[in-house]
């Protein structure tokens, strides 16, 4: 899954579950961004590149989401 796909999926889940989702590009260096899902946050690497399975699992866990939502 690419970074952009991950961000889009989180925004979709936020819309369905009525949870505030936002991006803060200023809280990231270079191509990194901070993605907020409710009161939780994670750092997303370059949105154009693939996210490895370990990093993807960690980001999902940091946001408190269910891995089944990303299959």
N, C-alpha and C positions, 0 to 999 in steps of 0.2 A: 504494500500500500504506500502510495506517495504521500508526502506531507499535506498537500492540498486536499487530497481525498479524505485524510484524517480530519482536517479542520472542517470540511464540508459535512462529514458525518456527525461530528460533535454539534455543529450548528443545527442540523436536522433533528438530532435527539433533544436538544434544548428547546426547539420549537414544539415538538410533540409533548414533551414533559413540562413545558412552561417553566424552564430554567433559563436564567439570564446567561448568555454566552457572549464574550467579547474578546477582541484581539488588541493587544497593546504592543505595537511595533517598536515603540520607544524603549520598552523594557527588554531589549534583546540586542545583541551585538551582531553586526553584519546581517546575515540572512535569517538569524534566529528571531522568533517572536514569543511572546508570552500569551498563552491561551487560557482564558478564565471560563470555568463552567460552574456557575453559582459562586460559592465561596472558595472553590478549589482552583488550582492553577497547575500548568505544566509548561515546559519550554518545548517549542517545536523547531526542529532544525530547518534547513532549507526546504521550503515547501515544494520545490521542483524535484527533489530526490526521493529515492525509496527509503522507507524507514525499516530497519531490521526488526526481526521478530521479538528480540529481547527488549529493545527500546520501545517498541510499540506496546508491549505488555506493561512496561513500567509507566508509560504515559497514560494508559487506560486506568491503571491502578491509582495513579496520582489524582486523576479526575474523579475517582470513585464510580466508574462506569463498569458495566458488565462486558466481559470479553465476547460474549455471544452477539452483542450488538455490532461487532466489527467483522463478522464472518461473511 
